[in-house]
């Protein structure tokens, strides 16, 4: 067992997968510890090398470290109230953003959100390898994010993200702590993977 908390809820898989995938999860409890600039650069470098349609790389990240109080608080106000309660303890907050049109021909890029997700998966797995927790959220105010963060037209906020070193679940309120400690579950493969046509069992 590691001592950084990243294996608190190690996935119980039905088939062998990489250990980093078993360890990756989305905690809400964060330690009172900063993330160095060089460490954050490594996470962003991992995101940078994600695949994307036509190599357009349609992702952008608006990032604020907790030490930059003004920027951090500005980003925190974009989160849903229930998320603000625990995310304020994170070392950094981030809004991921998708560019909605291709640079190559200015046509709509229907894969942009997908590609932002790929970049964030790289970010998350690199974070797991470094003992860092990442929690992505849909609970945030898209319109406010665009306004207070100056996100330009043609770009759309996708997720809010809390980043930091894992902390003690006892720092959370009772309801959140219960969720934090709950067993991780996933649908069985048979419910989403089909053989040659929809609904056909592999």
N, CA, C and O of each residue as an XYZ file, in Angstrom:
808
protein
N       0.846     -1.202      0.000
C       0.000      0.000      0.000
C       0.877      1.248      0.000
O       1.860      1.321      0.738
N       0.521      2.229     -0.830
C       1.252      3.482     -0.819
C       0.831      4.300      0.394
O      -0.178      4.005      1.035
N       1.608      5.325      0.701
C       1.305      6.162      1.869
C       0.702      7.504      1.480
O       0.447      8.341      2.346
N       0.468      7.722      0.168
C      -0.022      9.023     -0.268
C      -1.536      9.080     -0.426
O      -2.076     10.124     -0.792
N      -2.223      7.987     -0.160
C      -3.677      7.995     -0.225
C      -4.250      7.673     -1.582
O      -5.467      7.544     -1.711
N      -3.414      7.538     -2.606
C      -3.945      7.319     -3.947
C      -4.510      5.928     -4.137
O      -5.231      5.696     -5.108
N      -4.209      4.986     -3.241
C      -4.759      3.644     -3.378
C      -5.831      3.373     -2.323
O      -6.132      2.218     -2.024
N      -6.403      4.431     -1.765
C      -7.442      4.278     -0.759
C      -8.599      3.449     -1.301
O      -9.205      2.670     -0.565
N      -8.903      3.613     -2.575
C     -10.007      2.894     -3.194
C      -9.520      2.195     -4.461
O     -10.025      2.451     -5.555
N      -8.551      1.323     -4.306
C      -7.990      0.574     -5.425
C      -9.095     -0.217     -6.112
O      -9.844     -0.940     -5.454
N      -9.203     -0.085     -7.436
C     -10.270     -0.745     -8.191
C     -10.140     -2.260     -8.132
O      -9.054     -2.811     -8.310
N     -11.261     -2.923     -7.881
C     -11.315     -4.385     -7.922
C     -11.772     -4.780     -9.318
O     -12.971     -4.786     -9.600
N     -10.835     -5.108    -10.187
C     -11.142     -5.362    -11.593
C     -11.410     -6.839    -11.854
O     -10.981     -7.705    -11.091
N     -12.123     -7.115    -12.938
C     -12.392     -8.495    -13.358
C     -11.299     -9.032    -14.269
O     -11.189    -10.242    -14.467
N     -10.490     -8.134    -14.826
C      -9.409     -8.517    -15.732
C      -8.195     -7.657    -15.399
O      -8.332     -6.597    -14.789
N      -7.023     -8.104    -15.793
C      -5.795     -7.371    -15.498
C      -5.753     -6.047    -16.257
O      -5.998     -6.009    -17.462
N      -5.445     -4.974    -15.556
C      -5.203     -3.673    -16.172
C      -3.983     -3.056    -15.493
O      -3.509     -3.563    -14.476
N      -3.478     -1.958    -16.061
C      -2.306     -1.314    -15.495
C      -2.608     -0.804    -14.088
O      -3.714     -0.344    -13.805
N      -1.620     -0.893    -13.225
C      -1.784     -0.497    -11.825
C      -2.196      0.968    -11.689
O      -2.951      1.308    -10.778
N      -1.716      1.843    -12.580
C      -2.099      3.253    -12.495
C      -3.594      3.434    -12.729
O      -4.217      4.304    -12.120
N      -4.171      2.621    -13.605
C      -5.603      2.708    -13.860
C      -6.401      2.207    -12.668
O      -7.490      2.711    -12.394
N      -5.878      1.234    -11.966
C      -6.548      0.744    -10.761
C      -6.503      1.786     -9.647
O      -7.434      1.889     -8.848
N      -5.423      2.554     -9.595
C      -5.234      3.520     -8.512
C      -5.941      4.847     -8.756
O      -6.230      5.572     -7.804
N      -6.227      5.178    -10.017
C      -6.815      6.486    -10.310
C      -8.266      6.557     -9.833
O      -9.095      5.725    -10.202
N      -8.557      7.560     -9.010
C      -9.943      7.832     -8.643
C     -10.063      9.318     -8.348
O      -9.094     10.058     -8.520
N     -11.217      9.765     -7.914
C     -11.500     11.197     -7.813
C     -11.854     11.601     -6.387
O     -13.030     11.784     -6.073
N     -10.862     11.741     -5.526
C     -11.140     12.117     -4.129
C     -11.558     13.578     -3.983
O     -11.342     14.405     -4.868
N     -12.163     13.859     -2.835
C     -12.543     15.225     -2.488
C     -11.727     15.756     -1.311
O     -11.751     16.952     -1.020
N     -11.015     14.872     -0.645
C     -10.186     15.283      0.490
C      -8.771     15.578     -0.003
O      -8.129     14.724     -0.614
N      -8.296     16.783      0.266
C      -6.964     17.194     -0.167
C      -6.111     17.612      1.030
O      -6.606     18.187      2.000
N      -4.824     17.308      0.934
C      -3.872     17.694      1.968
C      -3.496     19.172      1.822
O      -3.582     19.734      0.730
N      -3.090     19.782      2.905
C      -2.637     21.175      2.892
C      -1.192     21.196      2.407
O      -0.259     21.358      3.194
N      -1.026     21.033      1.115
C       0.300     20.917      0.514
C       0.275     21.499     -0.901
O      -0.626     21.196     -1.683
N       1.244     22.315     -1.218
C       1.294     22.946     -2.533
C       1.826     21.982     -3.589
O       2.521     21.014     -3.280
N       1.485     22.268     -4.827
C       2.068     21.566     -5.970
C       3.098     22.502     -6.601
O       2.785     23.649     -6.921
N       4.304     22.020     -6.777
C       5.357     22.873     -7.341
C       5.084     23.179     -8.807
O       4.341     22.472     -9.486
N       5.703     24.245     -9.267
C       5.569     24.614    -10.671
C       6.069     23.532    -11.599
O       5.464     23.279    -12.640
N       7.176     22.881    -11.234
C       7.737     21.843    -12.092
C       6.827     20.610    -12.141
O       6.711     19.955    -13.177
N       6.187     20.305    -11.015
C       5.249     19.181    -10.991
C       4.042     19.475    -11.865
O       3.621     18.617    -12.641
N       3.478     20.672    -11.753
C       2.339     21.034    -12.591
C       2.730     21.022    -14.059
O       1.936     20.626    -14.913
N       3.943     21.450    -14.356
C       4.411     21.422    -15.747
C       4.454     19.996    -16.280
O       4.161     19.768    -17.454
N       4.815     19.034    -15.438
C       4.821     17.633    -15.861
C       3.407     17.150    -16.177
O       3.203     16.415    -17.143
N       2.437     17.561    -15.369
C       1.050     17.177    -15.623
C       0.555     17.776    -16.939
O      -0.114     17.103    -17.724
N       0.886     19.031    -17.170
C       0.471     19.691    -18.411
C       1.201     19.118    -19.622
O       0.642     19.054    -20.717
N       2.447     18.701    -19.424
C       3.194     18.064    -20.513
C       2.525     16.750    -20.921
O       2.443     16.423    -22.105
N       2.049     16.004    -19.922
C       1.330     14.765    -20.229
C       0.072     15.061    -21.039
O      -0.219     14.368    -22.014
N      -0.675     16.093    -20.636
C      -1.875     16.483    -21.382
C      -1.517     16.907    -22.802
O      -2.242     16.610    -23.752
N      -0.409     17.596    -22.933
C       0.042     18.111    -24.235
C       0.199     16.997    -25.265
O      -0.003     17.221    -26.459
N       0.561     15.798    -24.809
C       0.854     14.701    -25.736
C      -0.327     13.761    -25.953
O      -0.153     12.638    -26.427
N      -1.509     14.214    -25.612
C      -2.709     13.424    -25.894
C      -3.008     13.431    -27.397
O      -2.660     14.389    -28.087
N      -3.642     12.383    -27.907
C      -4.061     12.372    -29.310
C      -5.255     13.292    -29.522
O      -6.004     13.573    -28.587
N      -5.427     13.756    -30.747
C      -6.591     14.579    -31.076
C      -6.868     14.501    -32.570
O      -5.977     14.199    -33.363
N      -8.104     14.774    -32.943
C      -8.525     14.726    -34.340
C      -7.712     15.729    -35.163
O      -7.662     16.915    -34.836
N      -7.077     15.242    -36.230
C      -6.220     16.069    -37.088
C      -5.104     16.769    -36.304
O      -4.556     17.769    -36.766
N      -4.773     16.251    -35.135
C      -3.755     16.849    -34.268
C      -4.054     18.329    -33.991
O      -3.141     19.149    -33.894
N      -5.349     18.653    -33.867
C      -5.744     20.044    -33.624
C      -5.482     20.490    -32.185
O      -5.341     21.683    -31.917
N      -5.417     19.522    -31.258
C      -5.146     19.861    -29.856
C      -6.074     20.989    -29.373
O      -5.598     22.067    -29.016
N      -7.388     20.747    -29.360
C      -8.341     21.827    -29.108
C      -8.523     22.191    -27.637
O      -9.481     22.875    -27.278
N      -7.608     21.737    -26.791
C      -7.757     21.977    -25.352
C      -7.005     23.217    -24.891
O      -5.944     23.556    -25.414
N      -7.579     23.877    -23.909
C      -6.897     24.928    -23.145
C      -7.275     24.729    -21.683
O      -8.340     24.191    -21.378
N      -6.398     25.167    -20.781
C      -6.650     25.049    -19.354
C      -6.424     26.405    -18.703
O      -5.375     27.020    -18.895
N      -7.399     26.873    -17.936
C      -7.238     28.081    -17.126
C      -6.977     27.606    -15.704
O      -7.831     26.965    -15.092
N      -5.807     27.919    -15.185
C      -5.299     27.305    -13.960
C      -5.013     28.357    -12.894
O      -4.533     29.449    -13.199
N      -5.313     28.015    -11.635
C      -4.983     28.911    -10.518
C      -4.485     28.083     -9.341
O      -5.179     27.181     -8.869
N      -3.269     28.396     -8.863
C      -2.745     27.775     -7.655
C      -3.355     28.467     -6.436
O      -3.674     29.655     -6.485
N      -3.513     27.722     -5.350
C      -4.129     28.280     -4.142
C      -3.315     29.432     -3.583
O      -3.864     30.319     -2.928
N      -1.998     29.430     -3.834
C      -1.158     30.520     -3.357
C      -1.455     31.847     -4.021
O      -1.160     32.903     -3.462
N      -2.037     31.804     -5.210
C      -2.473     33.021     -5.897
C      -3.920     33.260     -5.492
O      -4.845     32.878     -6.208
N      -4.108     33.894     -4.338
C      -5.413     33.950     -3.688
C      -6.484     34.563     -4.577
O      -7.596     34.040     -4.649
N      -6.174     35.648     -5.246
C      -7.173     36.335     -6.058
C      -7.636     35.446     -7.212
O      -8.836     35.281     -7.430
N      -6.688     34.878     -7.944
C      -7.033     34.022     -9.074
C      -7.753     32.758     -8.618
O      -8.706     32.311     -9.257
N      -7.287     32.181     -7.499
C      -7.893     30.953     -6.992
C      -9.342     31.204     -6.576
O     -10.233     30.426     -6.915
N      -9.573     32.286     -5.845
C     -10.928     32.602     -5.398
C     -11.842     32.911     -6.580
O     -13.023     32.565     -6.562
N     -11.303     33.555     -7.595
C     -12.094     33.850     -8.786
C     -12.566     32.557     -9.444
O     -13.725     32.440     -9.843
N     -11.672     31.606     -9.550
C     -12.029     30.341    -10.157
C     -12.963     29.538     -9.252
O     -13.879     28.865     -9.725
N     -12.716     29.620     -7.944
C     -13.561     28.902     -6.985
C     -15.017     29.335     -7.094
O     -15.918     28.509     -6.948
N     -15.263     30.625     -7.351
C     -16.638     31.128     -7.440
C     -17.374     30.577     -8.644
O     -18.596     30.705     -8.729
N     -16.658     29.966     -9.578
C     -17.308     29.357    -10.739
C     -17.902     27.996    -10.412
O     -18.741     27.491    -11.158
N     -17.476     27.397     -9.303
C     -17.936     26.061     -8.949
C     -19.306     26.109     -8.282
O     -19.673     27.106     -7.660
N     -20.054     25.020     -8.420
C     -21.303     24.877     -7.681
C     -20.988     24.939     -6.186
O     -19.918     24.511     -5.752
N     -21.923     25.472     -5.406
C     -21.696     25.677     -3.979
C     -21.240     24.425     -3.258
O     -20.339     24.486     -2.421
N     -21.851     23.284     -3.571
C     -21.496     22.033     -2.892
C     -20.055     21.628     -3.202
O     -19.393     21.005     -2.372
N     -19.573     21.977     -4.380
C     -18.189     21.663     -4.747
C     -17.198     22.654     -4.148
O     -16.055     22.299     -3.861
N     -17.636     23.888     -3.961
C     -16.746     24.887     -3.359
C     -16.305     24.476     -1.953
O     -15.183     24.770     -1.542
N     -17.179     23.802     -1.226
C     -16.910     23.445      0.168
C     -15.645     22.619      0.300
O     -14.815     22.888      1.169
N     -15.488     21.610     -0.557
C     -14.301     20.751     -0.449
C     -13.184     21.163     -1.401
O     -12.011     20.966     -1.084
N     -13.521     21.737     -2.570
C     -12.500     22.065     -3.564
C     -11.604     23.213     -3.125
O     -10.501     23.367     -3.651
N     -12.053     24.017     -2.175
C     -11.228     25.134     -1.687
C      -9.948     24.641     -1.016
O      -9.006     25.413     -0.836
N      -9.908     23.353     -0.643
C      -8.713     22.782     -0.017
C      -7.682     22.297     -1.038
O      -6.549     21.989     -0.669
N      -8.060     22.226     -2.314
C      -7.149     21.729     -3.348
C      -5.965     22.664     -3.524
O      -6.044     23.852     -3.209
N      -4.868     22.119     -4.028
C      -3.681     22.935     -4.275
C      -3.859     23.839     -5.485
O      -3.241     24.899     -5.577
N      -4.715     23.407     -6.419
C      -4.959     24.194     -7.622
C      -6.339     23.867     -8.172
O      -6.857     22.767     -7.985
N      -6.917     24.839     -8.849
C      -8.177     24.651     -9.549
C      -7.970     24.977    -11.017
O      -7.074     25.738    -11.383
N      -8.819     24.386    -11.850
C      -8.630     24.547    -13.288
C      -9.984     24.438    -13.991
O     -10.864     23.698    -13.552
N     -10.135     25.170    -15.065
C     -11.259     25.000    -15.982
C     -10.684     24.512    -17.305
O      -9.786     25.139    -17.868
N     -11.201     23.397    -17.797
C     -10.770     22.909    -19.103
C     -11.684     23.510    -20.165
O     -12.880     23.701    -19.941
N     -11.102     23.801    -21.317
C     -11.818     24.531    -22.361
C     -11.578     23.869    -23.716
O     -10.463     23.450    -24.025
N     -12.636     23.782    -24.517
C     -12.537     23.215    -25.862
C     -12.695     24.305    -26.923
O     -13.594     25.140    -26.832
N     -11.828     24.292    -27.915
C     -11.987     25.160    -29.085
C     -12.952     24.462    -30.032
O     -12.709     23.325    -30.437
N     -14.040     25.129    -30.389
C     -15.164     24.464    -31.042
C     -15.027     24.303    -32.542
O     -15.816     23.578    -33.148
N     -14.049     24.957    -33.166
C     -13.864     24.853    -34.611
C     -12.426     24.471    -34.927
O     -11.506     24.803    -34.180
N     -12.245     23.784    -36.020
C     -10.902     23.413    -36.464
C     -10.120     24.652    -36.895
O     -10.686     25.547    -37.522
N      -8.847     24.715    -36.573
C      -7.972     25.756    -37.099
C      -7.788     25.592    -38.605
O      -7.673     26.568    -39.346
N      -7.763     24.340    -39.034
C      -7.413     24.036    -40.432
C      -8.428     24.545    -41.446
O      -8.062     24.892    -42.569
N      -9.722     24.594    -41.055
C     -10.740     25.028    -42.026
C     -11.902     25.782    -41.394
O     -12.860     26.132    -42.083
N     -11.826     26.036    -40.091
C     -12.833     26.776    -39.334
C     -14.195     26.087    -39.288
O     -15.189     26.710    -38.913
N     -14.251     24.815    -39.663
C     -15.496     24.057    -39.549
C     -15.657     23.545    -38.120
O     -14.670     23.385    -37.401
N     -16.922     23.285    -37.700
C     -17.131     22.785    -36.343
C     -16.367     21.483    -36.090
O     -16.332     20.590    -36.937
N     -15.765     21.400    -34.924
C     -15.031     20.205    -34.528
C     -15.883     19.437    -33.523
O     -15.880     19.744    -32.331
N     -16.615     18.432    -34.015
C     -17.513     17.680    -33.146
C     -16.751     16.775    -32.178
O     -17.348     16.181    -31.280
N     -15.439     16.671    -32.361
C     -14.623     15.826    -31.494
C     -13.902     16.625    -30.409
O     -13.128     16.062    -29.635
N     -14.153     17.926    -30.350
C     -13.369     18.778    -29.450
C     -13.502     18.353    -27.991
O     -12.493     18.229    -27.296
N     -14.724     18.129    -27.512
C     -14.903     17.722    -26.119
C     -14.235     16.375    -25.869
O     -13.612     16.170    -24.827
N     -14.365     15.460    -26.823
C     -13.711     14.155    -26.709
C     -12.208     14.328    -26.525
O     -11.598     13.671    -25.682
N     -11.619     15.213    -27.316
C     -10.170     15.389    -27.276
C      -9.711     16.078    -25.994
O      -8.631     15.784    -25.484
N     -10.529     16.996    -25.470
C     -10.220     17.576    -24.162
C     -10.221     16.467    -23.106
O      -9.381     16.457    -22.206
N     -11.168     15.539    -23.228
C     -11.214     14.405    -22.309
C      -9.969     13.541    -22.391
O      -9.470     13.068    -21.369
N      -9.460     13.331    -23.609
C      -8.228     12.563    -23.770
C      -7.054     13.269    -23.088
O      -6.241     12.632    -22.419
N      -6.977     14.576    -23.265
C      -5.892     15.335    -22.636
C      -5.990     15.245    -21.116
O      -4.973     15.115    -20.434
N      -7.215     15.315    -20.581
C      -7.378     15.236    -19.138
C      -7.115     13.836    -18.602
O      -6.671     13.683    -17.464
N      -7.383     12.814    -19.409
C      -7.028     11.466    -18.969
C      -5.510     11.335    -18.847
O      -5.012     10.767    -17.875
N      -4.769     11.864    -19.838
C      -3.306     11.881    -19.725
C      -2.866     12.612    -18.459
O      -2.012     12.132    -17.714
N      -3.462     13.776    -18.231
C      -3.164     14.589    -17.053
C      -3.418     13.769    -15.781
O      -2.598     13.761    -14.864
N      -4.553     13.089    -15.741
C      -4.958     12.345    -14.548
C      -4.066     11.143    -14.273
O      -3.717     10.875    -13.124
N      -3.698     10.422    -15.320
C      -2.846      9.246    -15.134
C      -1.438      9.673    -14.717
O      -0.824      9.034    -13.864
N      -0.926     10.751    -15.316
C       0.375     11.277    -14.895
C       0.314     11.705    -13.433
O       1.247     11.464    -12.668
N      -0.785     12.338    -13.053
C      -0.954     12.756    -11.661
C      -0.949     11.550    -10.729
O      -0.312     11.578     -9.676
N      -1.647     10.510    -11.108
C      -1.696      9.304    -10.282
C      -0.292      8.724    -10.102
O       0.076      8.288     -9.011
N       0.483      8.726    -11.185
C       1.855      8.209    -11.115
C       2.718      9.028    -10.160
O       3.698      8.520     -9.614
N       2.356     10.296     -9.958
C       3.129     11.188     -9.103
C       2.512     11.356     -7.716
O       2.947     12.208     -6.942
N       1.490     10.539     -7.397
C       0.864     10.617     -6.086
C      -0.048     11.798     -5.901
O      -0.283     12.230     -4.773
N      -0.576     12.340     -7.009
C      -1.429     13.528     -6.978
C      -2.847     13.132     -7.364
O      -3.047     12.295     -8.244
N      -3.820     13.733     -6.709
C      -5.227     13.449     -6.968
C      -5.825     14.500     -7.900
O      -5.483     15.681     -7.830
N      -6.721     14.049     -8.769
C      -7.430     14.930     -9.699
C      -8.920     14.610     -9.599
O      -9.322     13.450     -9.697
N      -9.722     15.631     -9.407
C     -11.174     15.443     -9.364
C     -11.817     16.387    -10.374
O     -11.796     17.604    -10.194
N     -12.385     15.825    -11.432
C     -13.069     16.614    -12.450
C     -14.536     16.775    -12.080
O     -15.144     15.869    -11.509
N     -15.099     17.930    -12.409
C     -16.475     18.254    -12.021
C     -17.282     18.804    -13.185
O     -16.798     19.594    -13.996
N     -18.533     18.355    -13.237
C     -19.490     18.988    -14.140
C     -20.249     20.096    -13.434
O     -20.899     20.919    -14.078
N     -20.167     20.119    -12.086
C     -20.894     21.090    -11.289
C     -20.181     22.418    -11.210
O     -19.511     22.718    -10.222
N     -20.329     23.220    -12.264
C     -19.766     24.574    -12.271
C     -20.582     25.427    -13.216
O     -21.333     24.904    -14.040
N     -20.441     26.744    -13.104
C     -21.221     27.706    -13.884
C     -20.466     28.046    -15.165
O     -19.476     28.778    -15.138
N     -20.938     27.513    -16.274
C     -20.264     27.711    -17.560
C     -20.243     29.187    -17.950
O     -19.200     29.718    -18.332
N     -21.385     29.842    -17.855
C     -21.471     31.247    -18.262
C     -20.570     32.125    -17.394
O     -19.878     33.005    -17.907
N     -20.578     31.891    -16.093
C     -19.713     32.681    -15.203
C     -18.246     32.427    -15.514
O     -17.437     33.354    -15.500
N     -17.902     31.181    -15.792
C     -16.517     30.854    -16.131
C     -16.057     31.643    -17.346
O     -14.960     32.201    -17.350
N     -16.888     31.690    -18.369
C     -16.520     32.418    -19.582
C     -16.339     33.902    -19.279
O     -15.442     34.552    -19.816
N     -17.201     34.427    -18.412
C     -17.166     35.849    -18.096
C     -15.951     36.218    -17.245
O     -15.151     37.065    -17.641
N     -15.810     35.584    -16.071
C     -14.775     36.015    -15.134
C     -13.380     35.572    -15.554
O     -12.393     36.165    -15.118
N     -13.279     34.550    -16.387
C     -11.969     34.076    -16.821
C     -11.588     34.596    -18.206
O     -10.488     34.328    -18.689
N     -12.477     35.323    -18.834
C     -12.166     35.926    -20.134
C     -12.027     34.912    -21.255
O     -11.232     35.110    -22.174
N     -12.782     33.836    -21.192
C     -12.708     32.806    -22.235
C     -13.370     33.338    -23.501
O     -14.526     33.760    -23.457
N     -12.666     33.327    -24.624
C     -13.173     33.989    -25.840
C     -14.276     33.206    -26.535
O     -14.470     32.016    -26.284
N     -14.987     33.891    -27.407
C     -15.989     33.238    -28.244
C     -15.331     32.133    -29.060
O     -14.157     32.215    -29.422
N     -16.115     31.103    -29.339
C     -15.576     29.979    -30.090
C     -14.896     28.944    -29.205
O     -14.397     27.928    -29.690
N     -14.881     29.211    -27.902
C     -14.323     28.281    -26.919
C     -15.376     28.005    -25.852
O     -16.124     28.902    -25.465
N     -15.431     26.775    -25.382
C     -16.459     26.382    -24.423
C     -15.843     25.662    -23.223
O     -15.108     24.690    -23.396
N     -16.139     26.135    -21.998
C     -15.696     25.405    -20.816
C     -16.279     23.999    -20.810
O     -17.446     23.802    -21.150
N     -15.467     23.028    -20.425
C     -15.889     21.626    -20.442
C     -16.066     21.086    -19.029
O     -17.129     20.567    -18.690
N     -15.024     21.206    -18.200
C     -15.094     20.731    -16.825
C     -14.338     21.686    -15.909
O     -13.491     22.464    -16.348
N     -14.670     21.603    -14.635
C     -13.840     22.202    -13.590
C     -13.024     21.067    -12.984
O     -13.462     19.917    -12.967
N     -11.825     21.399    -12.485
C     -10.924     20.367    -11.984
C     -10.253     20.845    -10.699
O      -9.769     21.974    -10.620
N     -10.234     19.972     -9.699
C      -9.459     20.216     -8.480
C      -8.251     19.293     -8.505
O      -8.371     18.110     -8.824
N      -7.079     19.842     -8.166
C      -5.820     19.094     -8.221
C      -5.081     19.281     -6.894
O      -4.997     20.396     -6.380
N      -4.551     18.202     -6.350
C      -3.784     18.323     -5.115
C      -3.352     16.970     -4.589
O      -3.688     15.928     -5.152
N      -2.614     17.004     -3.519
C      -2.210     15.752     -2.882
C      -3.365     15.225     -2.033
O      -4.060     16.006     -1.382
N      -3.577     13.906     -2.035
C      -4.701     13.337     -1.278
C      -4.608     13.667      0.204
O      -3.524     13.704      0.786
N      -5.774     13.907      0.801
C      -5.826     14.254      2.208
C      -6.662     13.274      3.014
O      -7.043     12.212      2.521
N      -6.939     13.636      4.240
C      -7.665     12.805      5.185
C      -9.174     12.970      4.984
O      -9.677     14.089      5.085
N      -9.911     11.888      4.702
C     -11.370     11.996      4.544
C     -12.075     12.568      5.767
O     -13.193     13.070      5.659
N     -11.431     12.496      6.932
C     -12.045     13.023      8.152
C     -12.190     14.551      8.102
O     -12.908     15.127      8.920
N     -11.524     15.203      7.161
C     -11.669     16.660      7.012
C     -12.967     17.037      6.310
O     -13.338     18.210      6.279
N     -13.663     16.043      5.742
C     -14.885     16.292      4.983
C     -16.117     16.231      5.885
O     -16.087     15.609      6.947
N     -17.197     16.881      5.454
C     -18.457     16.743      6.177
C     -18.967     15.308      6.037
O     -18.504     14.557      5.178
N     -19.919     14.938      6.886
C     -20.350     13.543      6.977
C     -20.851     12.995      5.646
O     -20.473     11.889      5.259
N     -21.687     13.740      4.943
C     -22.251     13.261      3.678
C     -21.163     13.056      2.638
O     -21.137     12.031      1.958
N     -20.266     14.024      2.511
C     -19.190     13.928      1.528
C     -18.225     12.815      1.900
O     -17.725     12.099      1.032
N     -17.963     12.672      3.199
C     -17.063     11.617      3.662
C     -17.635     10.230      3.342
O     -16.889      9.322      2.976
N     -18.929     10.068      3.476
C     -19.571      8.790      3.145
C     -19.356      8.450      1.682
O     -19.052      7.307      1.341
N     -19.515      9.447      0.816
C     -19.268      9.244     -0.614
C     -17.809      8.934     -0.882
O     -17.481      8.092     -1.718
N     -16.935      9.627     -0.160
C     -15.489      9.450     -0.332
C     -15.059      8.013     -0.027
O     -14.161      7.482     -0.679
N     -15.683      7.403      0.939
C     -15.278      6.082      1.399
C     -16.097      4.948      0.773
O     -15.840      3.775      1.045
N     -17.071      5.292     -0.054
C     -17.922      4.268     -0.669
C     -17.124      3.409     -1.652
O     -16.134      3.854     -2.233
N     -17.573      2.194     -1.815
C     -16.923      1.264     -2.746
C     -17.115      1.750     -4.182
O     -18.209      2.168     -4.563
N     -16.059      1.693     -4.961
C     -16.129      2.082     -6.379
C     -16.796      0.966     -7.174
O     -16.495     -0.211     -6.978
N     -17.703      1.344     -8.073
C     -18.375      0.349     -8.910
C     -18.371      0.816    -10.362
O     -18.329      2.014    -10.643
N     -18.416     -0.145    -11.276
C     -18.523      0.109    -12.705
C     -19.462     -0.911    -13.330
O     -19.614     -2.025    -12.828
N     -20.095     -0.511    -14.445
C     -20.934     -1.454    -15.184
C     -20.079     -2.601    -15.717
O     -18.904     -2.399    -16.027
N     -20.652     -3.805    -15.829
C     -19.900     -4.910    -16.428
C     -19.681     -4.691    -17.922
O     -20.462     -4.002    -18.579
N     -18.623     -5.277    -18.446
C     -18.281     -5.130    -19.864
C     -19.450     -5.502    -20.766
O     -19.669     -4.864    -21.796
N     -20.194     -6.521    -20.389
C     -21.299     -7.004    -21.227
C     -22.376     -5.955    -21.475
O     -23.168     -6.086    -22.408
N     -22.408     -4.906    -20.637
C     -23.425     -3.870    -20.803
C     -23.020     -2.774    -21.781
O     -23.858     -1.964    -22.179
N     -21.730     -2.734    -22.179
C     -21.327     -1.641    -23.065
C     -20.473     -2.063    -24.255
O     -20.229     -1.252    -25.148
N     -20.021     -3.293    -24.289
C     -19.202     -3.764    -25.409
C     -19.965     -4.839    -26.166
O     -20.346     -5.859    -25.591
N     -20.190     -4.611    -27.468
C     -21.024     -5.494    -28.271
C     -20.247     -6.096    -29.435
O     -19.254     -5.527    -29.891
N     -20.697     -7.232    -29.904
C     -19.994     -7.983    -30.957
C     -20.704     -7.796    -32.306
O     -21.709     -8.455    -32.576
N     -20.188     -6.913    -33.134
C     -20.654     -6.769    -34.499
C     -21.984     -6.064    -34.678
O     -22.410     -5.864    -35.815
N     -22.653     -5.680    -33.611
C     -23.928     -4.990    -33.686
C     -24.429     -4.690    -32.292
O     -24.057     -5.358    -31.328
N     -25.281     -3.675    -32.192
C     -25.732     -3.207    -30.881
C     -26.469     -4.320    -30.131
O     -27.365     -4.971    -30.669
N     -26.070     -4.513    -28.888
C     -26.756     -5.462    -28.030
C     -26.321     -6.900    -28.186
O     -26.818     -7.765    -27.465
N     -25.412     -7.189    -29.098
C     -24.960     -8.558    -29.284
C     -23.793     -8.845    -28.336
O     -22.789     -8.131    -28.342
N     -23.931     -9.872    -27.541
C     -22.934    -10.189    -26.548
C     -21.622    -10.626    -27.200
O     -21.610    -11.331    -28.209
N     -20.531    -10.188    -26.598
C     -19.221    -10.602    -27.078
C     -19.019    -12.099    -26.832
O     -17.968    -12.644    -27.169
